[in-house]
Amino acid sequence: MDSDNDCGSDAGAEWVWVRRPSEVEAAAAAAGWLADEEARPLKVVFGSPAKYFTDAAPIGNGRLGAMVWGCVESERLQLNHDTLWTGGPGNYTNPNAPAVLSKVRSLVENGKYPEATSAAYDLSGDQTQVFQPLGDIDLVFGEDIKYTNYRRELDLHTATVTVTYTVGDIVYTREHFSSNPHQVIVTKISANKPGNVSFTVSLTSPLDHKIRVTHANEIIMEGSCPGQRPEEIKTAADQPIGIKFSAILYLQINGANSTVEVLNDNMLKLDCADSVVLLLAATTSFQSAFIKPSESKLDPTVSAFTTLSIARRTSYSQLKAYHIDDYQTLFQRVSLQLSQGSNYDLRRSRLVQSAETSSQGANVSDYGFQISGCTRLTSLNSFVKPTVERIVTFKDNEDPSLVELLFQFGRYLLISCSRPGTQISNLQGIWSNDTSPPWDAAPHPNINLQMNYWPALPCNLSECQEPLFDFIGSLSINGAKTAKVNYEASGWVSHQVTDLWAKTSPDAGDPVWALWPMGGPWLATHLWEHYCFTLDKHFLEKTAYPLLEGSARFLLDWLIEGHRGYLETNPSTSPEHYFIAPDGKEACVSYSTTMDISIIREVFSALILSADILGKSDTNVVQRIKKALPNLPPMKVARDGTIMEWAQDFQDPEIHHRHVSHLFGLYPGHTMSLEETPDLCRAVANSLYKRGDEGPGWSTSWKMVLWARLHNSDHAYKMILQLITLVDPEHEVSREGGLYSNLFTAHPPFQIDANFGFPAALSEMLVQSTGTDLYLLPALPRNKWPQGYVKGLKARGGVTVNISWKEGSLHEALLWSSGGQNTLSRLHYGDQIATVSLSSGQVYRFSMDLKCLKTWPL
């Protein structure tokens, strides 16, 4: 069987897309900076097939994701679709809540915090719905295949996973990518000699589904999600209709002597092909957060066929070229290179020679060296070594190229799981293989969802935030009902956890996590941040301001006059953290926690500034905010010199608690800074020392960025060392934080937020900004990375930044604004300050002493 008219054939030629240089590349080239980042490959390398989910390699196009396992005898592509969730739109109101709220407030006012905590259980709502896996593409190549030279790698430059191995004298290659332009997962399987590609292929799913084979090169899988949480299902008869899905796998076969047949009416058997291209299109019946699955008008099979028909008419090399061009338009905006200096190679050589006999902790090192297989330590070139080895040996060699890789891996994941028109990145991005994933894989807006989007602005991926803004819009609709019914308040509110259906009510269960109406206000601050970086006035007026105003209206109604003369929040919790009440009992409900007040200040300040820009300063809501701001409780320092987490200096039963919520005002907030509030910043440092460095991956990333904001490069770097520690999936509960072999971050288990928190934190070590002020290398660990550069970071005020440094000191910086305006007025490096004024479309070159050396058109 041979076909030259479809996607698998390229008529013997590679189809190449020539991309125009980006602004960042053009500015660097004009300054004479060498474009040498290609000499530093960005590859996550595996020396063996995946044994666990966290050994597999992730690909994604924002909507459609897969984990590539890379086994030789078989291949598994585990599939996800961003809209595949259980359930449907819910009722996020509780008409009994106002009476309970009154009772809880009375108990808090009388200092009966344990009793208030018990009563607050009645304010909780329903659980979220659950993210579901789509299924698998299963390829079977044979049994007991004797192979050598195995290699699997994820190339971050091309967003492609490649698997190669040798059987006898035949070299087999598999290429996998998830195309955003064509909305398909693409796999090409080939051999270096014709007629040697043979396998069986099938689709399967843990969800209810049916398989049919329409003809000899197409498999269709149709099914549906449960209409409610799995544990709530009693009988099939009483289950509501869930989201329907369809996945269609199409095979394009090349080879004059190839054959293909249908087996058991549900799989295909292919023999003697030269190469095969597999295209997987998948869609669901999800229409919006407000339309029940039973009422959806979308036919997922029709949609999948439409998508597939376009991809089938495109050659493989064209599919790949379009994919790479689309991806690199985003990814190549930022490049980073860190160096340990001239004696690095000599020291690394000594470390490599001693690594074979070193012990890193039995469980971790045994696992690490086991899965890296026979390729362990065969080369001094760290870029080609299995990444698991690089993690295991990082404590010894502190290889900065692994830091670069982890930074860019976070950007890769954000591009791969959050694109305009898709859903938000959930607790596992779009990569989950369990029908009951940890914490339902549900977005948690008490830190985790926000952290997922921290790198979007500074790391030059602002488009990847669009799903978040769309989602906030959905929350505002449901949240207005929750605010009105539950709290008799105007505006909109959302709590600690949400899902595809934009759930806004409190979670079920313990108020220590469930009772937290600050999730919506915290998300609203992202709207203002987007304006601060982009200066997009249209976005501010049409999208940000209405949502910010709605959040502010809720907060104005939520605040009540307290006995101390301040406007208070009551009830109030500090996320997931108990305290010891004066009577010696544990409680979590009190009033005016530091995080509550910090978030409220951020929202109020953002609305006032937005109103000034838009000419809305005379509105009633703005006047109410201006009256309320001076009456908010001040930030307080406890007896031990730390930031007080609660309104009273309660005893803390868990001083090493994973959350650092009371430090919100330093990051991501702006109410504390070294310049404006040095005493409070000293208290922040004391708080971090008291909390300790241990914690889940996301906690480690948050502490890293807080230390960076304090310009403490040593401790920020210490958190990098804390995070880059290998987690063994068989013993993951024995520690907190760390990395899996595929660079996924661990809570544990796998939770993706720290993968995004890390690039955000690293960018803060290199560039910080307020809009008017820009700080260069504020937390650079000079003794660790004495040389390096970063290109393409974004700063508030509409500025793009390139920086190079040598011998631990600034060498030069390139700054420019291309958006028509900027607000930058001061440039900082160490103790030096320079007054600057940037004209749009001009690149400015600054020396180590902040003198402008040259300007030229962008």
N, C-alpha and C positions, 0 to 999 in steps of 0.2 A: 504494500500500500504506500503510495507516495502522493503528496499534494504540494504544489508550488503556489497555490493561490490563496493561502491562508496564513495565519499568524506565525506558523513555525518556519516558514521559508523566507530567506533573505537574499536569495539569488547569489549566494557566495560572497556577499559583501557586508561589512559592518556599517550600520546606519548611525552616523555620528551627529550629535547636536552641538553646535558651536555656541557657547554661552558668552554673552557680553560680560566684561568685568563688572563687579559690583562697585558701589561708591567706596566701600572700605578698601577694596583691592586697588582701585584707581588712585585713591589718595596715598596709599602706602607706596605704590609704584612711582608716583610723581615725586615722593620724598626720597626715593632711592633705597627703600626697604626691600630686601630680598624676599621673593615669594618662595620661601623654602619650606613651608609647612608640609608640602607633599613628601619631603624627605623624612617626615615623622608620621608614619602610617597611623591611622586611628582605627585600630581593629581589635575587636573582642575575639580572642583566639581560643579554640578548644582543641585539646589533644586527643579527645575520645568522644564517642557518642554520649548523648545525654542519658543520665541515669534517673535524674529527678527533674521535675518541672523547672526548677531554678538552675538547671544546667542547660536548658534549651535557649535558643536565640530568638529574641522578639523582632517581628516586623509589623508594620502597620501603616495605614493610609489615613488615620484619623477615625475612620469608621470601621474598617475591617482589619482585624489583627490575626496574627498566627505566631505560634511558638514552634520553631524548627528543632526537632530532636536529633536528626542526623545519624540515626543508626544505619549500619551497612546492610544487614539482612532485611531490614524494614525501615521505612521512614514514616514518621508521624508529624503531620502539620496540625497542631491543635488550634482550633479556630474560635474566634470571638467576633461578635457584632455589637456595636456600641448601644443598640436599642433593644437588645434581647434581655428583658427583665420579666420577672413574674408580676402578676397583678394588673391593676389598672388604676385610674384616678380614684383618690380616696376622699373621705370627708375629714378634713383636718381641723374640725372645730369640736368644742366640748361645751355645751350650754351649762353644764354644772360647774365649770371652772371659775366663774366670778365669785360664787359663794365660797369655794375652797380658797381662792386667792385672798379673800377678805379674812378668812380664818388664819391662813398662814401669816399674813401681814400682822395681824394682831399678836400672834405668838412671838414673831420676831421683835415687834416693838416692846414686848414685855421680857425680852431676853431669854425666852424659852426656845433655844435653838434646836435641841434634840427633838422636842415636840413639833416644832415647825418642820423639821426634816421629815418626820413621820407623816405629818399631814400633807406634805407636798407630793407624796406619791400619787395622790388623787388628781394632781394636775397633769400627770403623764398621759400620753396618747398611745397610738398603735405603733408597732414596729414598722420599719421600712420594708419595701419589697427587695428582691434579691437578684443580683446580676447573674445571668446564666451563660454557660458555654454553648457555643453553636454546635460544635462537634469536631470531627477529625477527618482529614484526608489520610487514609492508610495505604501505604505502598509496600508491597512484599516482593523482595528480589530473590529470595532463596533462603536456604538454611546452611549453617556452618560454612559461610563464605570465608575463605582464607585471604585476608587483605593486609596490605602494608601501606605506609605513608599516609595514614589518615590525617585529615586536617579539616576543621570546620571553623569558619570565621564570619563574623559580622563586620562588614566594612562601613564605618560611619560616614565616609566620604560619599558612598554611593547608595547607602541604605539597602544593601544586598547581603544576603547570607549565601555563602558558597561552601559546599561540601565536596572534598576530593579524596579519593583513595585509589589504590592500585590492586588489581587482582591479576596475578600472572604478569603479563606484559601489557595489560589494558588499563588505562587510566580513566576512571569514571568521574564525572563532574555533575553536580546539581547546583543550580542557581535558583534562589528564591527572593522575590520582592513583592511588596504590596503597593500597587500603583494608585496614587491619588488621581491623576488625570483620567484614568480609565476605570477606576473603582473595581479592580480585580486583583486577586492574588495570582502571581505568575510563577511557575516553576518550569525550568528547563532541565531535562535529564539527558546527558550525552556521554559518549565514549570516544576515545581517540581513534578507534577502528570501527568501520561500519558494521552494522548488523549485530551489535552486541548489547543492545538495550532491551531487556525483557523484564516484565513485572506484572503483578496484578494490582489493581487499584479499586478502592471502595470508599464510600462515604458512610459515616456513622455519627450518631449523636446520643448523648445520655437523656435527651428530651424525647417526648413522644413524637415519632416520625415515621414516614414511609419512604421507601426507596423505589424508584423506577428507572429503567434504562430505556431511553427512547430509541436509540440506535447504537451502532457499535462504537461510538466515541463520545457518548454523553450520558452522564448520570445525574438524576434529579433527586434531591432530598427535600421533602416538604414535611413540616411539623409545626408544633406550637409549644409555647411556654405554659407552665401552670398558671391558672388564673388567680392564684393566691400563693402565699408562702407555702412551701412544701409541707411543713409540719401542721398546717391548718387544714390540709386536704383530708377529708373523711372518706368520701366515696367519689367515684368518677362522676356520678350523677349530679352531685351538688356543687361541682366545681365550676366557677364562672369561666367564660371563654378568655383565654390568654392571647398574647401576641403570637401571630402566625409568622413563620419564616420559610424561606426557600433558599437552597444552595444548589447551584448547578455547576458541575465539573465537566469541562470540555477538553478533549485530548486532540492535539494536532500532531500527527504522526509523520515522520520523515524516514524514508528508507524503502528502496525498491522491493525488498523481499520481506517487508514487515507484514505481520498478520495481527488481527485483533478479534476477540470473540467475547460474547457475553456469558458469564458464569452465574448460575443460580438466580438469574433475573435481577441481580443487584450489584454485580461487579464486572469489571472488564479485565481480560487477560491479553497482554500485549507481548509479542515475540519478535525478535530479530530486527528491531528498528535501529536506525542510525542515531536518531534523537527524537525526543518527545517534548512538546510544550503543553503544560497543563494550565488552564485558566479556570479560576474559581470565582464566580459572582454570587453574592448573597445579599438578600434584602429581607426586610420584615414588614409587617402590616402596621407598625407604629406610625401614627399620624401626628399626634401632639400629646403633650402632657394632660390635655383636657378632653381627649376623645377616648372613649372606652374601646378596648380591642374589638368588642362585638359590633361596634358601630363604625369601624374603620372601613373606608372605601378602597383602600390600597390592596392590590393583589400582588403579593411578593414574588410569585412565580413569573408573572408578566413583567414585573420590574427587573427581575434578574435576567430574563431572556433579553430584554432591551439592552441592558448593560453589556451582556455577553456578546450580543451581535455586533456591537461597535468594536469591542476588543478583538473579535475574531477576524475582522477585516484589516487588522494592523499586524505587521510582521513583528517577530520577537525583538529584533534589534530596535525597531521603532518604539515598541512598548517600553523597552528598557531606557531608550534615550529620552523619551518624554518623562518617564518616571524620574530619572536622574536630574534632568533639567529642573523639573518642578521642585524636587527636594532640595537641590543645591541652591536654588534661589533663596531659600531660607537658611539652610545650614551654613553656607559659606560666608555669611555675613560676619561671623565672628571666628577668629583664629587665636590660638593661645600657644605660646611656647615658653617653657620654664626650663632653666638649666641650673645644675649644681656647681658649675664652674669647671676649671681646667683639669683639676685632679679627680674628677668624677669617674672617668673611665678606669683609671688605675685602681681606685677604691672598689669600684663595682667588680672588677676582675677578681680581687682578693675575696670579696664576699661570695661570688659565684663558686669559686673553688672550695670554699668552706661550707657551702649550703647543703651539700649532700649528706654531711654528717651532723647538721644542726637539728635540734629538736624544737618544734614550735608549739608543743602541746599535742598530746597523742591523737586525740580525735580529729582536730583540725588538720594537722600536717599529714596524717595518714590519708584522710579524705582528699586533700589537695594534691598530693603526689600520686595517689591512686588514679584520679580522673585525668591527670595530665599525661599518664601513660609513659610510653617509651621515649617521648620527645623531651622529657624533663632535662633541663640544663644542657641541651646539646649546642646551644649557641649563646654567645655573650650579647647578642642583639635582643634586647628586651621586647622589641616590637613583634617578633615572630614567636616568642615563647608563649605557651598557654597562659591566658590571663590569670588563671587560678594560681599559677606559680608566682606571678608578679604580686598577687595579693599576699600570699604566704610569706614572701621574702621582703615585703615592703618595710616591715619594722626594722630590718637590717640595712637595706640599701636606700630607703626613702626615695625611690625612683620618681622624679618629678613628671616623667612622661606618663605614669599611671594616673597622676593627678589630672593632667591634661585630658587623658582618656575618659576619666570619670566625669569631668566637667562637660565634655562634648557628648558623652553618652546621655546625660540629662537633657541636653538640648535635642538630641536625636529622639529620645522618648517623647518629649513634648510635641515635636513635629509629627510623630507617628501616631499619637493618640488624641490630638486636639487640633482640628482644622476648622475653618469657617464652614458652618452648616452641619457639623457633627455635634454629638453630645459632649458634655464636660468629661474630663479625665476623672475616673472614679478612684477608689482606694487602691486599685491595682491597674490603673490606666485603662487598657482594654484587654488585659492579658490575665485570664483566669480559667482554670481547668476543672473547677469544682462547682457542683450545683448548690453546695452550701459553703461558699467561700468565707474566709475569715471576715467577721463584722459585715457580712453580706456584700462585701466589696462596695459598700454604699459610701458616697461622699460625706465626709464629716467636716462641717464648717466650724469646728471649734479649734482647728489649726490645719487639719490635713488637706482639705480642699483648697484653702488659701495657699498653703505651701506649694501645692501642685502648680500654681500660677506665679509664684514669686520670680522665677527666672524670665518670664515672658518679656517684660519690659527692659530690664538692664541687659539681658542677653540677646536683644534684637530680634525677638519673635513676637511682636505685638499682635500680629494676625491670629496667632494661636490662642489668644484670649477671647476671641469672638464668641466661642461657645459658652464661656463663662458669663458674658454679658447677656446673651440670649436666655441663659438659665436664670439669672437674677431677675430678668423680666417675668419669667414664669413664676418664680417664687413670690414676686410682688403681687400677683393676682391671687394665688392661694393664700398668701400671707396676709392680705387685707381681710380675708374672711376670718382667719385665725385671730388676728388682732381685735377685730370687732366683737366676735362671739366670746372668745376665751378671756380677753382682758378689757373689753369695753373701751378700746382705744382706736384711734384713727391710724392712718398710715398702714404699713405692712411689717410683718415680723416673720422670722424663721429661726429654727432652733439648732440643736447640736448635730443632727443627722438628717439626710434627705435621700432622694432616689430619683429615678427617671421621671416619676410622676410629680416632681416638685413638691414633695411633702414638706409642710411647714409647721406642723404641730410638734409638741414635745415627743421625744422617744418614749418607749415603754420602760417602766421600771424605776430604778434608783434616781432620785433627783440630783445626785452628785454629777451625773452626766446629762440626764434628760431635761432638767429644768435650767435651760440656758438660752434665753431669748436674744442673745447677742450675736448669733450666727449671721442673721441677715444684716445687721449694722456693720459687722466686720467685712462681709462681702461687699457692702456698699462703698467702703473705702477704696476698693480696687478700681472703682469707676473714676474717682478723683485722681488716683495715681496714674491712670491711663492718660488723663488730660495733662498731668504734670510732665510726663515724659514726651508726649506727642504735640501738645498745645493745639489739639484738634478742637476748635471752638464749636464746630457743628456737632461733634460727638458730645461735647459737654452740654450743649443746649437741648439736643433731641433725645439723647439716651441717658447720660449720667445725671443731669440735674433732676429730672422727674423722679428717678429711682432714689436718689439721695434725699430729695425732699420727702418722699414717702417714708423712708426710714427715719428721718429726723422727726416727722410728725408722730410716729409711734413712740420714739424715745421721749419726746416732750410729754406725752400722755402717760408714759410708764413711770416717769420720775414723780415722786411724791415728797411733800415736805416732811422732814424728819425732826426728831427732838433736838438735834444739834444745830438746827437753823439752816442746814444744807438741804438741797434737793437730793434725795436718795433713791437708789434702786432697792426695792423690797418686794419679793424675795430676791436673793442674789447668791450665786455660787461662783467659786473659782473652779474652772473645768476639771472634773474628775478627782478633786482633792478634798479630803475631809480635814477638819480641825477638831481640837479638843475644846469643848465649851467650858465655861467657868465652873459648871457642876461636875466636871471630869468625864462627861460622856462625849462620844463622838457625834459630830453633826456636820452637815455641809451647807445648810441654809442659814443665811444671815442677811446682811444688807450691805450695799455699796462696796462690793469687792473692787480691788484695784483695777482688775481687767475691765469690769463694767464701765467704770468711770473713764478709764483711758480710751476705750472704744468710743464712748459717747463724745468725749472731747474731740476725737478725730473726725467723727461724722459732723458735729456742729461746726468745727473749724472749716471743714471742706465745703459745707453748704454756704457759709458766710463768704468764703473766697470765691466760690462759684457765682454766687449772687452778685458780687462786686463786678465780676467779669461780664456777666450777662445783663446787668442793669436791673436786677431784681431785689436790691437791698431794702426797698421799702415795703416788701410783702410782710404779711402778718407773721408767717412762720419764721422769717429771718429776725424780725423784731423780738419774737418770743425767745429765740435762741440767744440773742444778744443779752437778754435779761437773765436767761438761765445760766449762762456760762460762768459768771462770777460766783454763783451760788452752788456750783458743784464742789464736792469735797476735795481738798487738796491731796496731793501725793504725800504719803507719810513714811518716815523711816522708823523702823522698829528699834527696840532697846539694844539689839545685837548689831546694829548698823546696817541691816538689810532693808530692802523695800518691803513694806508691809503688804502682805497678800490680801488680807481682809481688813475691814474697817477698824476692827479691834486687833490688838496684838495677841491673837489666839496662839495657844501652843500647837505646834505642827507635829503630828504623829509620824510623818513620813518626810523627813527633811530632804531626802534624795528623790523626791517625786519627779516623775518624767516631765510634767508640764512646767513651763516657766511663764505662765500666763501673766503674772504680775509685772513682767518686764516688757510687756507689749509696747509701752510708751517709748521705749528706745528703738525697737524694731519689732514689727514693721511700722510702728507709729512714729511720731515726730515730736512728741511733747517733752522728751528728754534728749539732751545732746551735751557733748563735752563742752561746747562753747557757752550754752545758755544755762545749763543746770549741772555744773561740775559736782556739786555735793550729791545730787541724786545719782549721777553716774558712778560715783564711788560706792554708793549703796547698791547699785546694780552689780558692780563687780563683787561686792561682798555676798550678794545673793547668789551669784553664779558659783562662787567658791563653796558656799554652804550647800547648794544643790548637788555639787559634784559633777564630774564629767561623764559618769556612766548614764546610760539611758538608751531607749530605742533609737533607730536610725534617724527618725524625724527630729527627735529631741537633740541629738548630736548636731544635726545641721542647724537647728535654731540656736543652740549655744554657740556654734561657730560664727554665725552672723552677728550675734550679740557681742562677742569678743571683738569681732572686726569693727563694729560700730564704736567700741571703746578704744579703737586703735591699738589693741593689744595683739600684735602679730604672733607672739609666741604662743599664747593660749588658743588663738584661732587655729594655728598650725597643729597644736596638740589635739584639737578636735578632728582634724584630718587623719591623724594617726589613729585616733579612736575609731573612726568610721571604717578605715581600710583595714579590716580584720576579717578573715574568712570565717563564714558560718557553715557548719556541717549540717545539712538538712536532717540527718539522723539524730543530731544532738542539739538542735537549734534552740530548744527551750532552756538550755543551760546558760545562756548569756543574753544580753540585750544588744541590739544594734548590729553593725557589721554588714558585710557584703556576701552575696552568694557568688558562685563561680561565673555566672553570666553578668555580674555587676548589678543585678537587682539588689536593692537595699532591704534590710531586714528590720522588722519590729523586734523580734520575729513573731509570726511568720512574715512572708513577703508582703511588703507595703511600699508603694511606689513613691510616697511623698518625699522621702529623703533623697531620692534620685533627682528631684527637682530643687529641693532645698540646698543641695550641695553647690550647683552652679550659681545660684543666687548668692550664697554666702561667699564663694570665691570671688565673684564679681565685686562684692563689697570690700574685699581685701584690697582690690586693685583700684576701684573707682567708687567714690561716694559723692552724692549731690543733694542739694536742697532746692534747686531751681535757680537761685542767684549765685550759689557757691558750688564750686567743683573741686574735689579733693583727689589728688593723684597719689596713688600707692600709699593709702593711709594705714594699711595693715599688712604690708609686704614683709614676709619673713626673710629678711635680707641675707641671713646666713644660710638659709636653706635654698633659696632661689636667687643667687646674686646676679644672674643674667636672665633676660627674657623679654618677651613682648606680648601685648594683647592688642588685637585689632577689632574694632567694630562694636565695642560696648556702648550702650546708650546711657545718657545722663538726663536727669530732670532739666527742663528748660529747653528741650528740643535739640540737644547736642549729641554728636557722635564723637567717640574718643578712640584714638590709637595711642599707645604708650610703649616706649622701649626703655629698658634700664640696663645698666652695666655696673659691675662691681658693687652691687647692692644699692645703687643710687640712680635717680632719674637720669636718663640720657636725653630724650626728647619726647614731645607729645604733639600729636596732630589733632586739632579740634575743628569741627565744622557743623554748620546747620544748613539743612537743605529744605526745610519745611516752610520757609518764608519768614520765620521769626524765631527768636530765642530770647531767654531772659537771663542768661549768664552775665554776671558782672564781676565776679572775683574768682581767681584761680589760686589754689593752695597746694603747696608741696612742703611738708614738714612745717617749719616756722615761717617759710616764705609765703607772701601773699602778693598777687599782682592784680591790678585792675584791668579788665578786658572788655572788649566790645566786639562781637562777631557779626559780620554782615552775612546774610544768607547767600549760599552758593560759593563761599570762599573758604579755602582751607588755610588754617593758621598753624604755623610751625613754631613751637616754643622750646627753648633750650632748658638745660638743667636748672638754671637760675630764673626760669619763667620769663625770659625775654623773648619777644616775638621776633623770630629770625627772618621769616618770609611768609608771604601769602600768595595764593594763586587760585584761579577759578577751579571749581570742582569739576 
